[in-house]
């Protein structure tokens, strides 16, 4: 809900009453108002430390993407192990991708493909928790909740949950992923959910195909802004209520409107939903958002994997290649890191249903940008893509690599609910081939 210039007496979120109060609506976190949330986040920011002005876009291929048909096709292996969709040669000599990734193959020099990423939990919930938080928690496979903070929440705790320059959230969720919440760090560091109540309060909950209609809404904001200036209402609001108003009517809200992007860039991405989300993610990062999660599901391919790949993968091929080209064209390749992964890989041997089953001992991981060394494969798998042949790269190592890009101290600790100092990274090291 959203109303301005109310002529009745209205109660503020803190229980006080003001005339002509700016009402920004309740967020979906226990009835917090936006101004209250900003207060909580400002208080939490006091103990944060400065970090690099870098960002991460975390593209989650939900369901467990096959490592063979994506980035390790193994065409020299027996037919029951090799990629069912063949392979495509990239623009980097000696590197092949799964045969459905023809566009990504043309930007492989700007990407890195990790072929020794592994852990030991082949369950959806447990595997997701491990990759998203760096910690194994088998009860997550039975639906138990998250027990460690996710990467985006850690960044929000470290930097402060809002960018002090733009007012935009540090952590934005375009698509929800298990394990992507703040856990015991607290709700002040949770993601700003573009599909939830928080976005409703900022008038961001609009289907992509209706974004053009928002121009009328933005014009209305401009009119409201002029009315507020004339009314003197802002003099009756405290600093956090003023900040809430500024966030609502500032140009920051326009960052979420991809129709404002230049036509050539919009054409590069195309109109499918994932591409639009990737474009939105780039706009958010360019405007100061530090961590963006996107969930693109459909990868639990227990049967007919070849056809499933041909149905599901082209959207990723298009969106990722467009994103990588766009980031480089804007000179942002050192500022934005793209991570592509899922909860685990798939069994190396094709099953009787022409699919692949859950397989965590070798998993899917690719990266682009972030100032890391691109144009390479990292690590090596066994001849049948069963396990790492080289030293395994773990979720903790991935986490440490992201910390490196974001400028988060590797020894960062926060106190857990018992008051015990708890390391955010425990034993992980940045992937040496990349840094």
ROBATOR-372663 format. One line per field, with one value per residue: x, y, z of N, C-alpha, C in turn; chain. Coordinates in steps of 0.2 Angstrom, whole numbers, plus 2048, in hexadecimal, padded with zeros to 3 digits. Each point is the difference from the previous one (the first is absolute). Example, Ala and Ser with C-alpha at 12.3 -4.5 7.8 and 13.67 -1.06 7.14 Angstrom:
residues 2
n.px	c(842:7FE) $
n.py	c(7E4:805) $
n.pz	c(827:7FC) $
ca.px	c(7FC:804) $
ca.py	c(806:806) $
ca.pz	c(800:801) $
c.px	c(804:7FC) $
c.py	c(806:805) $
c.pz	c(800:803) $
cadena	c(A:A) $
***
This chain:
residues 435
n.px	c(804:7FE:800:7FE:802:800:7F9:801:7FE:807:800:805:805:803:7FA:804:7FD:800:7FF:7FD:7FF:806:7FB:805:7FC:7FD:806:802:802:7FB:7FE:807:801:800:7FD:7FC:7FF:7FF:7FC:7FD:800:7FE:7FC:7FE:800:7FE:7FF:7FE:803:804:7FD:802:800:800:7FE:7FB:800:7FB:801:7FA:803:7FA:801:806:803:800:806:7FD:7F9:802:805:7FE:7FF:806:801:806:7FB:7FF:7FC:800:806:801:801:7FA:802:805:805:802:804:803:800:800:805:7FD:7FC:7FC:7FA:7FA:7FE:7FD:807:7FD:7FB:7FF:800:7FD:7FF:802:802:7FA:801:7FF:802:7FD:805:801:7FA:801:7FB:7FD:7FC:7FD:7FE:7FA:7FD:803:7FF:7FA:7FF:803:7FE:7FA:802:802:7FA:802:7FA:801:7FE:803:803:7FE:802:805:7FF:802:806:802:803:7FC:803:7FA:7FE:805:7FF:7FA:802:805:7FC:7FC:7FA:802:800:805:802:7FE:801:803:7FC:804:7FA:800:7FA:802:804:7FC:805:7FF:801:7FB:7FD:7FF:7FB:805:802:7FA:7F9:803:803:7FA:7FF:801:7FB:802:7FF:802:7FE:806:800:7FB:803:804:7FA:804:7FB:804:7FC:805:7FA:800:807:7FD:7FC:806:800:7FA:803:805:7FB:7FC:806:802:7FA:800:806:7FD:7FB:804:803:7FA:7FF:807:7FE:806:7FE:7FA:804:802:806:7FD:7FB:805:804:7FB:7FE:807:800:7FA:801:805:806:802:7F9:803:805:7FA:800:800:7FA:804:802:806:7FC:806:800:7FA:802:806:7FC:7FB:7FA:804:7FC:804:800:7FA:800:804:7FC:7FB:803:801:7FA:7FE:804:7FE:7FA:804:7FB:801:7FA:7FF:7FB:801:7FA:803:7FA:7FE:805:7FB:805:7FB:7FD:801:806:801:7F9:801:806:7FD:7FB:804:805:7FC:7FB:804:801:7FA:7FD:803:7FF:7FA:7FF:804:7FD:7FA:801:802:7FB:7FE:805:7FB:804:802:7FA:7FF:7FF:800:7FC:801:7FB:800:7FB:800:804:802:7FD:806:7FD:7FE:7FA:7FC:7FF:806:800:801:802:7FF:804:802:803:7FC:801:7FB:805:7FE:805:7FF:805:7FF:803:7FD:804:7FE:7FC:7FD:802:7FD:805:800:7FB:7FE:802:7FB:803:804:806:802:803:7FF:803:7FC:7FC:7FF:7FA:804:803:7FA:7FF:806:7FF:7FA:802:804:7FC:7FD:806:7FD:802:805:802:7FB:7FF:7FA:7FD:800:7FA:805:801:800:806:7FD:805:800:807:7FF:806:7FB:802:802:7FC:806:7FD:7FB:803) $
n.py	c(7FA:806:804:806:805:7FC:802:7F9:7FF:7FF:7FA:802:7FD:805:800:804:805:801:807:7FE:7FA:7FF:7FC:7FC:7FE:7FA:7FF:7FB:804:7FD:803:800:807:803:805:7FC:7FD:806:801:7FA:801:806:7FD:7FB:805:803:7F9:802:7FD:804:800:7FC:804:7F9:7FC:7FC:7FD:7FD:7FC:7FE:7FB:802:7FB:803:805:7FC:7FD:7FA:801:803:7FF:7FA:800:7FF:803:7FF:801:7FA:7FE:7FB:803:800:806:800:806:7FB:803:806:802:803:806:7FC:800:7FA:805:7FB:802:7FF:7FC:801:801:801:804:7FC:7FB:805:7FF:7FA:804:802:7FA:7FD:7FA:7FF:7FC:803:803:7FF:7FC:7FF:805:7FA:803:802:7FF:7FA:7FE:803:7FD:7FA:800:802:7FC:7FA:7FF:7FA:7FF:7F9:802:805:7FA:801:805:7FE:805:806:7FE:801:806:802:800:800:7FC:7FC:801:7FF:7FB:7FE:801:7FD:7FF:806:801:803:7FE:7FA:7FE:7FE:7FA:7FE:7FC:7FE:7FE:7FE:7FB:7FD:7FE:7F9:802:804:7FE:804:7FC:7FF:802:7FE:801:804:7FA:7FF:7FC:805:7FD:800:7FA:804:800:7FF:7FC:7FD:801:7FD:7FD:7FB:7FE:7FF:7FC:7FC:7FC:802:7FF:800:7FD:7FF:802:7FE:7FB:800:801:7FC:7FC:802:7FF:7FA:7FF:803:7FC:7FB:803:801:7F9:7FF:7FA:801:806:7FC:7FE:7FB:7FF:7FB:804:806:7FC:7FE:806:802:7FA:802:806:7FD:801:7FE:802:804:7FE:7FF:805:7F9:802:803:7FA:802:801:803:802:803:801:802:802:803:7FD:7FA:7FD:7FB:801:801:7FB:7FD:803:7FE:7FA:801:802:7FB:7FC:803:7FF:7FB:7FC:7FD:7FE:7FD:7FD:7FC:7FE:7FB:7FD:7F9:7FF:7FD:7FE:7FC:803:7FD:7FF:7FD:7FE:7FE:7FF:7FD:7FE:7FE:7FD:800:800:7FB:7FC:802:7FF:7FB:7FE:802:7FD:7FB:800:801:7FB:7FC:800:7FF:7FC:7FC:7FD:805:803:7FC:7FC:7FC:7FD:7FB:7FE:7FA:7FC:7FE:7FB:7FC:7FA:7FD:7FB:800:802:7FA:805:7FF:7FF:805:7FD:801:804:800:7F9:803:806:804:803:806:804:806:803:805:802:7FB:7FB:802:7FD:7FC:7F9:7FF:7FD:7FA:7FD:7FA:7FB:7FE:806:7FC:801:804:801:807:804:7FD:804:802:800:7FE:7FC:7FE:7FF:7FD:7FD:7FF:7FE:7FD:7FE:7FF:7FE:7FA:802:7FC:804:802:802:7FD:802:7F9:7FD:7FB:805:7FA:803:801:7FC:805:800:7F9:802:804:7FF:806:7FF:7FC:7FC:803:800) $
n.pz	c(800:7FE:804:7FD:804:804:800:802:806:7FF:802:803:7FC:803:7FE:7FE:801:7F9:7FE:7FA:803:7FF:7FD:802:804:802:802:7FC:806:803:7FA:7FE:801:7FA:803:803:7FA:7FD:805:7FF:7F9:802:805:7FC:7FB:806:800:7FA:7FB:7FE:7FA:7FB:7FB:802:7FB:802:7FA:804:7FB:803:7FE:802:804:7FF:7FD:7FA:803:7FD:800:806:804:800:7F9:801:7FA:803:804:802:7FB:805:800:7F9:7FF:802:801:801:7FD:802:7FB:806:801:805:7FD:7FF:800:802:7FE:804:7FC:806:802:7FA:803:805:7FB:7FD:807:7FE:7FC:802:800:806:7FE:806:7FF:805:7FF:806:803:805:7FF:7FE:806:7FE:806:802:7FA:800:806:7FE:7FA:803:805:7FC:803:801:7FF:801:806:7FD:800:807:7FD:804:804:7FD:801:7FA:800:7FB:7FA:7FD:804:7FF:7F9:801:803:7FB:7FB:803:803:800:7FA:804:7FA:7FE:806:7FB:800:804:802:7FA:801:7FA:801:804:805:801:806:7FD:806:805:801:805:7FA:7FF:800:804:800:800:7FB:7FC:801:7FA:802:805:807:801:7FA:803:806:7FC:7FF:802:803:7FA:7FD:7FE:7FE:806:7FF:7FA:804:802:7F9:800:803:7FC:7FB:802:801:7FA:7FE:803:7FC:7FB:801:802:7FB:7FD:802:800:7FD:7FC:802:7FF:7FB:803:802:803:802:801:803:803:801:802:804:803:801:802:7FD:806:800:7FC:804:803:7FD:7FD:800:806:7FF:7FE:7FB:7FF:807:800:7FA:803:805:7FD:7FE:800:805:7FE:7F9:801:803:7FB:7FC:804:800:7FA:7FF:804:7FD:7FA:803:802:7FE:806:801:7FB:802:7FB:800:7FD:801:801:805:803:7FC:803:7FB:7FA:802:7FA:800:807:7FF:7FA:805:804:7FD:7FB:804:803:7FB:7FF:806:801:7FA:800:806:7FE:7FA:803:805:7FB:7FD:806:7FF:801:7FC:803:7FF:7FB:805:7FB:804:7FD:804:803:802:7FA:7FE:7FB:801:800:802:7FA:803:802:804:7FE:806:805:805:807:800:807:7FF:7FB:800:7FF:7FD:7FE:7FE:801:7FF:804:7FB:800:800:7FA:7FC:805:800:805:802:801:7FD:803:7FD:805:802:803:800:804:7FB:800:803:803:7FD:806:803:805:7FB:7FD:806:801:7FA:802:806:7FC:7FC:805:802:801:806:7FE:805:7FC:806:802:805:801:800:801:7FC:7FC:7FF:7FA:7FE:7FC:7FF:7FF:7FE:7FD:7FA:7FE:7FB:801:7FC:804:806) $
ca.px	c(7FC:803:7FC:804:7FC:7FA:7FD:7FE:805:802:806:807:802:803:7FA:7FE:7FB:801:7FB:803:806:802:7FF:804:7FD:803:804:7FE:804:7FD:7FD:804:7FF:806:805:802:805:806:803:804:806:805:803:804:805:805:806:802:807:800:802:800:7FA:7FF:7F9:7FF:7F9:800:7FB:7FF:7FC:7FD:7FF:806:802:805:806:803:7FD:802:806:805:7FD:804:7FF:804:7FE:7FB:7FA:7FC:802:801:7FA:7FA:7FF:806:804:801:807:800:805:806:803:800:7FA:7FA:7FA:7FB:7FE:7FA:802:804:802:805:807:803:802:804:807:7FE:7FD:804:7FC:803:7FE:802:7FC:7FD:7FE:7FE:7F9:7FD:7F9:7FE:801:806:805:7FF:802:807:802:7FE:802:807:800:7FC:7FB:7FC:7F9:7FD:7FC:7FA:7FC:802:802:807:804:806:7FE:802:805:7FD:7FE:807:802:7FB:803:806:800:7FA:7FB:7FE:805:7FF:800:7F9:7FB:7FE:802:806:7FF:7F9:7FE:7FC:7FD:802:804:801:806:803:7FE:804:800:800:803:7FA:7FC:803:805:7FD:800:7FA:7FD:7FD:7F9:7FD:7FC:805:800:7FA:801:804:7FD:804:7FD:7FC:802:804:7FD:7FC:804:7FF:7FA:802:802:7FA:801:806:7FE:7FC:805:802:7FB:800:806:7FF:7FB:803:805:7FC:7FC:804:7FF:806:802:7FE:803:807:805:7FF:7FA:802:804:7FB:7FD:804:801:7FA:7FF:807:801:802:7FB:800:804:7FD:7FC:804:7FE:804:806:800:7FE:805:802:7FA:800:805:7FE:7FA:7FA:7FE:800:807:804:7FE:802:807:801:7FF:806:806:7FE:800:807:803:7FE:803:7FE:806:7FF:7FA:7FF:7FB:7FF:7FD:800:7FF:806:800:7FE:801:7FE:801:804:802:7FB:7FF:805:7FE:7FB:802:807:801:7FF:806:805:7FF:801:807:805:7FE:802:807:802:7FE:805:807:7FF:800:806:7FE:802:804:7FB:7FA:801:7FA:801:7FB:801:7FA:801:805:800:7FB:804:804:7FD:7F9:7FC:7FC:7FB:804:802:805:7FE:803:807:804:807:802:7FB:801:802:803:800:802:801:802:807:803:804:7FB:803:804:7FD:803:7FF:7FF:7FC:802:7FF:7F9:7FD:7FD:803:805:807:805:7FD:7F9:7FE:7FA:7FC:804:805:7FC:7FE:806:801:7FB:803:806:7FD:7FC:804:7FE:806:7FF:800:7FA:7FC:7FB:7FE:7FA:7FB:802:806:806:802:7FF:803:7FB:804:804:805:800:806:7FE:803:806:801:7FC:802) $
ca.py	c(806:806:806:806:806:7FE:805:7FE:7FF:7F9:7FD:7FE:7F9:800:802:808:803:806:802:801:7FC:7FC:7F9:7FC:7FA:7FB:7FB:7FA:7FD:801:806:805:805:801:804:7FC:7FC:804:801:7FA:7FF:806:7FE:7FA:802:803:7FB:7FE:802:802:7FA:802:802:7FB:7FD:7FA:7FE:7F9:7FD:7F9:7FB:7FC:7F9:7FC:800:7FB:803:7FD:804:807:802:7FA:7FC:7FA:7FD:7FA:7FB:7FC:803:801:805:807:805:7FE:806:802:805:806:803:807:804:7FE:7F9:7FB:800:7FE:800:7FC:802:805:807:803:807:801:7FE:806:805:7FB:803:804:7FB:7FB:7FA:7FC:7F9:7FC:803:7FA:7FF:7F9:800:800:802:806:805:800:803:807:804:800:805:806:803:7FE:7FB:7FA:7FF:7FB:801:804:7FC:7FF:807:805:807:802:801:805:806:800:805:807:803:802:806:805:801:803:807:803:7FD:804:804:806:805:7FF:7FD:7F9:7FB:7FC:7F9:7FF:7F9:800:7F9:7FD:7FA:7FE:802:807:805:802:7FB:803:807:804:802:806:7FE:7FC:803:804:7FB:803:7FD:800:806:805:804:803:807:805:800:7FC:7F9:801:7FB:803:803:806:806:807:803:803:807:804:800:805:807:801:801:807:805:800:804:807:802:7FF:805:806:800:800:7FA:7FD:803:7FD:7F9:7FF:7FF:7F9:800:803:7FB:7FB:804:801:7FA:7FF:805:802:7FD:7F9:7FB:7FF:7FB:7F9:801:7FF:804:806:7FE:801:7FA:7FB:7FB:7FC:7FC:7FB:7FB:7FD:801:7FB:802:7FF:806:807:800:801:807:804:7FF:804:807:801:800:806:806:7FF:7FA:7FC:7F8:7FE:7F9:7FE:7F9:7FE:7F9:7FC:7FC:7FA:7FC:7F9:7FC:803:806:803:804:805:805:805:805:805:804:806:806:802:802:807:805:800:803:807:803:800:805:806:803:802:807:805:800:7FE:7F9:800:802:7FB:7F9:7FB:7F9:7FB:7FA:7FD:7FC:7FA:7FE:7FA:7FA:800:7FB:801:7FB:7FD:805:805:806:7FF:801:805:7FF:805:800:804:805:805:807:804:807:805:807:801:801:7F9:7FE:7FC:7FC:7FA:7FC:7FF:7F9:7FA:7FA:7FA:7FF:7FF:805:7FD:804:804:7FD:804:802:803:806:7FF:806:805:804:804:806:804:803:806:805:803:805:805:803:7FE:7FC:7F9:7FE:803:7FC:803:7FC:7FD:801:7FF:804:7FD:802:7FB:803:7FF:7FB:7FC:7FB:801:804:802:7FC:803:801:805:806) $
ca.pz	c(800:7FF:800:802:802:804:803:806:805:7FF:804:7FD:802:807:804:800:7FB:7FD:7FB:7FA:801:7FA:802:7FB:800:804:7FD:802:805:806:800:800:7FB:7FC:804:805:7FD:7FF:807:803:7FC:801:806:7FE:7FC:804:802:7FA:7FE:7F9:7FC:7F9:7FD:7FB:801:7FE:7FE:801:7FC:803:7FB:805:7FE:800:7F9:7FE:7FE:7FA:7FA:800:7FF:800:7FC:800:7FA:7FF:805:7FD:7FE:805:804:7FD:7FF:7FB:7FB:7FC:802:7FC:801:802:7FD:803:7FD:804:805:7FD:804:7FD:7F9:7FF:802:7FB:801:805:7FD:7FD:805:805:802:805:805:803:801:805:7FF:806:806:803:807:802:801:7F9:801:7FE:805:803:7FB:7FF:806:800:7FB:801:806:802:805:800:804:7FD:801:7FB:7FB:803:800:805:7FD:800:806:7FF:7FC:7F9:7FE:7FF:807:803:7FD:802:807:800:7FD:802:7FB:7FA:7FD:802:7FA:7FC:804:7FE:805:7FF:7FE:7FC:7FE:7FB:801:807:800:807:802:7FE:805:804:806:806:7FF:801:7FA:7FD:7FB:7FB:7F9:7FE:7FC:7FB:7FF:806:802:800:7FA:800:803:7FB:7FA:7FB:7FE:7FA:7FB:7FB:7FA:802:803:7FD:803:806:7FF:803:807:802:7FF:807:805:7FF:802:807:803:800:805:806:801:802:806:806:804:802:806:806:800:802:7FA:7FD:7FC:7FA:7FB:7FD:7FB:7FB:7FC:7FC:7FB:7FD:7FA:802:7FE:7F9:7FF:7FF:7FA:7FB:7F9:7FF:7FD:7F9:7FC:7FD:805:801:7FA:801:805:7FE:804:805:806:803:7FE:803:807:800:7FE:806:805:7FE:801:807:802:7FE:805:806:803:801:7FF:7FC:7FF:7FB:800:7F9:802:7FB:7FE:804:7FA:801:7FA:7F9:802:7FA:7FE:805:7FF:7FB:802:806:800:7FB:804:804:7FA:7FD:805:803:7FB:800:806:800:7FB:802:805:7FD:7FC:805:804:807:801:806:805:801:7FF:7FF:803:7FD:804:803:806:7FF:7F9:7FE:800:7FA:7FB:7FE:803:7FB:7FD:7FC:804:804:807:804:801:802:7FF:7FB:7FF:7FA:802:7FC:803:7FB:802:807:800:800:7FA:7FC:7FA:802:804:807:802:7FB:802:7FE:7F9:7FF:803:806:806:7FE:800:804:807:800:802:805:801:804:7FB:7FD:805:801:7F9:7FF:804:7FD:7FB:803:804:807:803:800:807:803:805:803:805:7FF:805:806:801:7FE:7FA:7FB:7F9:7FA:7FC:805:7FD:7F9:7FD:7FA:7FB:7FE:7F8:7FE:803) $
c.px	c(804:7FC:804:7FA:7F9:7FE:7FD:806:802:805:806:801:803:7FA:7FF:7FB:802:7FB:804:806:801:800:803:7FE:805:804:7FE:805:7FD:7FD:804:7FE:807:804:803:806:807:803:804:806:805:804:805:806:806:806:803:807:7FF:803:801:7F9:7FF:7F9:801:7F9:801:7FB:800:7FC:7FD:7FE:806:802:805:806:803:7FD:801:807:806:7FE:803:7FE:804:7FE:7FB:7F9:7FB:802:801:7FA:7FB:7FF:806:804:801:807:7FF:805:807:803:800:7FA:7FA:7FB:7FB:7FD:7FA:802:804:802:805:807:803:802:804:807:7FE:7FD:805:7FB:803:7FE:802:7FC:7FC:7FE:7FD:7F8:7FC:7F8:7FF:801:807:806:7FF:803:808:803:7FF:803:808:800:7FB:7FA:7FB:7F8:7FD:7FC:7FA:7FC:802:803:807:803:806:7FE:802:805:7FD:7FF:807:802:7FC:802:806:800:7FA:7FA:7FD:807:7FF:800:7F9:7FA:7FD:803:807:7FF:7F9:7FF:7FB:7FC:802:803:800:807:803:7FE:805:802:801:803:7FA:7FD:803:804:7FD:7FF:7F9:7FD:7FB:7F9:7FC:7FD:805:7FF:7F9:800:804:7FD:804:7FD:7FB:803:804:7FD:7FB:804:7FF:7FA:803:802:7FB:801:806:7FE:7FC:805:802:7FB:7FF:806:7FF:7FB:803:805:7FC:7FC:804:7FF:806:803:7FE:802:807:804:7FF:7FA:801:804:7FB:7FD:804:802:7FA:800:807:800:802:7FB:800:805:7FD:7FB:805:7FE:804:806:800:7FE:805:802:7FA:7FF:805:7FE:7FA:7FB:7FE:802:807:804:7FE:802:808:801:7FE:805:806:7FE:801:807:804:7FE:801:7FE:806:7FF:7F9:7FF:7FA:7FF:7FD:800:7FF:805:800:7FE:802:7FE:801:804:801:7FB:7FF:805:7FF:7FB:802:806:800:7FF:806:805:7FF:801:807:805:7FE:803:808:802:7FE:805:807:7FF:7FF:806:7FF:803:805:7FC:7FA:802:7FA:802:7FA:801:7F9:802:805:800:7FB:805:804:7FD:7F9:7FC:7FB:7FA:803:801:806:7FD:804:808:804:807:804:7FA:801:802:803:800:802:801:803:808:804:803:7FB:803:803:7FB:804:7FF:7FF:7FC:803:7FE:7F9:7FC:7FC:802:806:807:805:7FD:7F9:7FF:7FA:7FC:803:805:7FC:7FE:806:801:7FB:802:806:7FD:7FC:804:7FE:806:7FF:7FF:7FA:7FC:7FA:7FD:7F9:7FB:803:806:807:803:801:803:7FB:803:804:804:800:806:7FD:803:806:801:7FC:803:807) $
c.py	c(806:806:806:805:7FE:805:7FE:7FF:7F8:7FE:7FE:7F9:800:802:807:802:806:801:800:7FB:7FC:7F9:7FC:7F8:7FB:7FB:7F9:7FC:803:807:806:805:801:805:7FC:7FB:804:802:7FA:7FF:805:7FE:7FB:802:803:7FC:7FD:803:802:7FA:803:802:7FB:7FD:7F8:7FE:7F8:7FD:7F9:7FC:7FA:7F9:7FC:7FF:7FB:804:7FE:804:807:802:7FB:7FB:7F9:7FB:7FA:7FA:7FB:803:801:805:807:804:7FD:805:802:806:805:802:807:804:800:7F9:7FB:7FF:7FF:801:7FB:803:805:807:803:807:801:7FE:806:805:7FC:804:805:7FC:7FB:7FA:7FB:7F9:7FB:802:7FA:801:7F9:7FF:800:801:807:805:801:802:807:804:800:805:807:803:7FE:7FA:7FA:800:7FB:801:804:7FB:7FD:806:804:806:801:801:805:805:7FF:805:807:803:802:807:806:802:804:807:805:7FF:805:804:808:806:800:7FE:7F9:7FB:7FD:7FA:800:7F9:801:7F9:7FD:7FA:7FE:802:807:805:802:7FB:804:807:805:803:807:7FF:7FB:804:804:7FC:804:7FD:7FF:806:807:804:803:807:805:800:7FC:7FA:801:7FB:804:803:806:806:806:803:804:807:805:800:804:807:802:802:807:805:800:803:807:802:800:806:806:800:801:7FA:7FD:803:7FC:7F9:7FF:7FE:7F9:800:804:7FC:7FB:804:801:7FA:7FE:805:802:7FC:7F9:7FB:7FF:7FB:7FA:800:7FF:803:806:7FE:802:7FB:7FB:7FB:7FB:7FB:7FA:7FB:7FC:800:7FB:802:800:806:806:800:801:808:804:7FF:804:808:801:800:806:806:7FF:7FA:7FB:7F8:7FF:7F9:7FF:7F8:7FE:7F8:7FC:7FB:7FA:7FB:7F9:7FC:805:807:804:805:806:805:804:804:805:804:806:807:802:802:807:805:801:803:808:804:801:806:807:803:802:807:806:801:7FE:7F9:7FF:801:7FB:7F9:7FC:7F9:7FC:7F9:7FD:7FC:7FA:7FF:7FA:7FA:800:7FB:801:7FA:7FD:805:805:807:7FF:802:804:7FE:806:800:803:805:805:807:804:807:805:807:800:802:7F9:7FE:7FC:7FD:7FA:7FB:7FF:7F9:7FB:7FB:7FA:7FE:7FF:805:7FE:804:805:7FC:804:802:803:807:800:806:805:804:805:806:804:805:806:805:804:806:805:804:7FF:7FD:7F9:7FD:803:7FC:804:7FC:7FD:801:7FF:805:7FE:803:7FB:802:7FF:7FC:7FC:7FB:801:805:803:7FB:803:802:806:807:802) $
c.pz	c(800:800:803:801:803:804:807:805:7FF:805:7FC:802:807:805:801:7FB:7FD:7FB:7FA:7FF:7F9:801:7FA:801:804:7FC:802:805:806:801:801:7FB:7FD:805:806:7FE:7FF:807:802:7FC:801:807:7FF:7FD:804:802:7FA:7FE:7F8:7FB:7F9:7FD:7FA:801:7FD:7FE:800:7FC:802:7FB:805:7FE:7FF:7F8:7FF:7FF:7FA:7FA:800:7FF:800:7FC:7FF:7FA:7FF:805:7FC:800:806:805:7FD:7FF:7FB:7FB:7FC:803:7FB:802:801:7FC:804:7FE:806:805:7FC:806:7FD:7FA:7FF:802:7FB:801:806:7FE:7FD:805:805:802:806:806:802:802:805:7FF:806:806:803:807:801:801:7FA:801:7FE:805:803:7FB:7FF:806:800:7FB:801:807:801:805:7FF:805:7FE:802:7FB:7FA:802:801:806:7FE:800:807:7FF:7FC:7F9:7FE:800:807:804:7FD:803:808:800:7FD:803:7FA:7FB:7FE:802:7FB:7FD:804:7FE:805:7FE:7FD:7FD:7FE:7FA:800:806:7FF:807:803:7FF:805:805:806:806:800:801:7FA:7FD:7FA:7FB:7F9:7FF:7FA:7FA:7FF:807:802:800:7FA:7FE:802:7FC:7F9:7FB:7FE:7FA:7FB:7FA:7FA:801:802:7FC:803:806:7FF:803:808:801:7FF:807:805:7FF:803:808:804:800:805:807:801:802:807:806:804:803:806:806:801:803:7FA:7FD:7FC:7FA:7FB:7FD:7FA:7FA:7FB:7FB:7F9:7FC:7F9:801:7FE:7F9:7FE:7FF:7F9:7FA:7F9:7FF:7FD:7F8:7FB:7FD:805:801:7FB:801:805:7FD:805:805:807:804:7FE:803:807:801:7FE:806:805:7FE:802:808:803:7FE:804:807:804:800:7FE:7FD:7FF:7FB:800:7F9:801:7FA:7FE:803:7FA:801:7FA:7FA:801:7FA:7FE:805:7FF:7FA:801:805:7FF:7FB:804:804:7FB:7FE:806:802:7FB:7FF:806:7FF:7FB:803:806:7FD:7FC:804:804:808:801:806:806:802:7FE:7FF:802:7FD:803:802:806:7FF:7F8:7FF:7FF:7F9:7FB:7FF:803:7FB:7FD:7FB:804:805:807:804:801:802:800:7FB:7FE:7FB:803:7FB:802:7FA:803:807:800:800:7F9:7FC:7FA:802:803:807:802:7FB:803:7FD:7F9:7FE:804:807:807:7FE:7FF:803:807:800:802:803:800:804:7FC:7FC:804:801:7FA:800:806:7FE:7FB:804:805:808:803:801:807:804:804:802:806:7FF:806:807:802:7FF:7FA:7FB:7F9:7FA:7FB:805:7FC:7F8:7FE:7F9:7FA:7FD:7F9:7FE:803:7FF) $
cadena	c(A:A:A:A:A:A:A:A:A:A:A:A:A:A:A:A:A:A:A:A:A:A:A:A:A:A:A:A:A:A:A:A:A:A:A:A:A:A:A:A:A:A:A:A:A:A:A:A:A:A:A:A:A:A:A:A:A:A:A:A:A:A:A:A:A:A:A:A:A:A:A:A:A:A:A:A:A:A:A:A:A:A:A:A:A:A:A:A:A:A:A:A:A:A:A:A:A:A:A:A:A:A:A:A:A:A:A:A:A:A:A:A:A:A:A:A:A:A:A:A:A:A:A:A:A:A:A:A:A:A:A:A:A:A:A:A:A:A:A:A:A:A:A:A:A:A:A:A:A:A:A:A:A:A:A:A:A:A:A:A:A:A:A:A:A:A:A:A:A:A:A:A:A:A:A:A:A:A:A:A:A:A:A:A:A:A:A:A:A:A:A:A:A:A:A:A:A:A:A:A:A:A:A:A:A:A:A:A:A:A:A:A:A:A:A:A:A:A:A:A:A:A:A:A:A:A:A:A:A:A:A:A:A:A:A:A:A:A:A:A:A:A:A:A:A:A:A:A:A:A:A:A:A:A:A:A:A:A:A:A:A:A:A:A:A:A:A:A:A:A:A:A:A:A:A:A:A:A:A:A:A:A:A:A:A:A:A:A:A:A:A:A:A:A:A:A:A:A:A:A:A:A:A:A:A:A:A:A:A:A:A:A:A:A:A:A:A:A:A:A:A:A:A:A:A:A:A:A:A:A:A:A:A:A:A:A:A:A:A:A:A:A:A:A:A:A:A:A:A:A:A:A:A:A:A:A:A:A:A:A:A:A:A:A:A:A:A:A:A:A:A:A:A:A:A:A:A:A:A:A:A:A:A:A:A:A:A:A:A:A:A:A:A:A:A:A:A:A:A:A:A:A:A:A:A:A:A:A:A:A:A:A:A:A:A:A:A:A:A:A:A:A:A:A:A:A:A:A:A:A:A:A:A:A:A) $
***
